[in-house]
């Protein structure tokens, strides 16, 4: 008997409307779209919501572990005000510009970070001493910070525990021991041992100096609170390294541009040490500032002292010249008119000098076209005109009077300069005796009780975001790598006519139901859309198999969990409900599960016994759950199912079924796992491939087609099962997920 479908059936198989399950015409072969379907992306992410949730949880766990296993960083801060330079003396205008030296923020910041200031702070607070307890690997910080009693016994005794500390009072090491660890091991009753870099072990007591005078080594521990066996690493680092470490932990910024307020921040794991270090920096900086101000005052005083004798000599010379001229002319008094002119000239010159100072100040803010600037220029022009007039009046005086006026002016100028030097000299003497510097500490160093790092909430939020992003990337990559069949158009492009598209039904998903009876959806939900699609498939098969050699239909799949067992049972039910006599055969003699739909025991005789010749079909057939439906199970799992299928009893069984039933449905194993479906297809009237939406890969279908072609057979068509348009490409809504394995091993039953 030719088991291949005749040409009439094949002609009908291509008759259905070549539209995909979405109702759209199929794309041409090789057609693709470069547009990103955001709806499909969101649907993929929603289907992988378990992985997304798991990624977020893992991100939070990692962030929490990182937070607990990170040593907290504390911050101390202080404020410094840069005042006007107290060494700027009240000098004559020309002299003040020569000695004035106003501090600038940038300059003071560099001074604060200089080796001079940092070195003094290191020396004052012994910042070149480093004490580190030995901590366990991976989670040593957690063990040292938190009291986990259940796990503390799992770690060696040498690792640090919470609440323990060591206070170092004195440490002096030879130059060749700098930057090298001294290993201190805690012993009983306040004693300890020190392993030196050379390998020698010394014993000491808390509060007592431990020294080696010949090496220049001294160690004093003032306080020790730790259990015996704990290990501490002591180290004295070089001054340069200590200064660089202090610089790294120090930040200096100006609060507001030009405000003269500097904010100092020092960070580190030890809150008290940060405060001490910042206070030491402030004291060292303030001392150098006072010394610098005192030196400036001393320099200014020296400069003034050098100028006073010169001014005094100039004054004496001017007075002598005036007296000599008066004695020569036998005249010691000026006439009232001449004296008035002289006073007026002096007053105008003083006004011009003051006007010049004001003009210098205004020129820094305004241009010569500004009204204020123009007023000053007009005033200077008026005074210069007045001065020229006075000079003309002086020129009109007799020669004797002109000489007296000039000499008197020289005396007045020399006397005024001399007096201007005497007054600042006295002020500088007072300032030098009470120098306080140009720096004022507004806020001394203090530290908040809460650490600035790590930030718990920020770290947890970052962990959740990174976990979300990583899991979404994993879900999208997983979906991209596994491009399952999305619609019927893909099946048709592969040369398989689409007989029906069966919608997904959550109740019909049997994954995870390893034991117990399985419900038949056609009986529990007869009006469901999935059952309506099966009725449409029943009608198509009824007319399509009119010309088939035998009324036998074999359902195959490329992988497990494609849903062919579900389709076999429910298709048999709806066909029987339509009045057809239907026989359902479980031909999967390796892992057949149709007996669970029929609520039959595992040792029920079935197909294996018929093919072995031990039973007749009439002996193993049973009545189904509806009228006109009958069922033959797998029987006992045989050790050689493929060999049994190749026996002549299989053809005899098909002939007997064809004589007694209108439709025979066989549920076969996956075609890519075993060769059984090829043997069954050779004897069947039609073989239909069941493809699972979004799970069955195009490569798997292509491999199944080649398998049947190599055997000289051809598939009649395909059914797209488990289709949900909301989860398909271009659809929206929630999705579903399930897994399967390609391993389809043989299971032999001995009961």
Secondary structure, 3 states (H helix, E strand, C coil): CCCCCCHHHHHHHCCCCCECCCCCECCCCCCCCCCCCHHHHHHHHHHCHHHHHHHHHHHHHHHHHHHHCCCCEEEEEEEEEECCCCCCCCCCHHHHHHHCCCCCHHHHHHHHCCHHHHHHHHHHHCCCEEEEECCCCCCHHHHHHCCCHHHHCCCCCCCCCCCCEEEEEEEECCHHHCCCCEEEEECCCCEEEEECCCCCEEEEECCCEEEECCCCEEEEEEEEECCCCCEEEEEECCHHHHHHHHHHCEEEEECCCCCCEEEEEEEECCHHHHHHHHHHHHHHHHHHHHHHHHHHHHHHHHHHHHHHHHHHHHHHHHHHHHHHHHHHHCCCCCCHHHHHHHHHHHHHHHHHHHHHHHHHHHHCCCCCCCHHHHHHHHHHHHHHHHHHHHHHHHHHCCHHHHHHHHHHHHHHHHHHHHHHHHHHHHHHHHHHHCCCCCEEEEEEEEECCCCCECCHHHHHHHHHHHHHHHHHHHHHHHHHHCCECCCHHHHHHCCCCEEEEEECCHHHCCCCCCCCCCCCHHHHCCCCHHHHHHHHHHHHHHHHCCCCCCCEEEEECCCCCCCHHHHHHHHHHHHHHCCCCEEEEECCCCCCCHHHHHCCCCCCCCHHHHHCCCCCHHHHCEECCCCCEEEECCCCCCCCHHHHHCCHHHHHHHHHHHHHCCEEEEECCCCCCCCHHHHHHHHCCEEEEEEECCCCEHHHHHHHHHHHHHCCCCCCEEEEEEECCCCCCCCCCCCCCCCCCCCCCCCCCCC
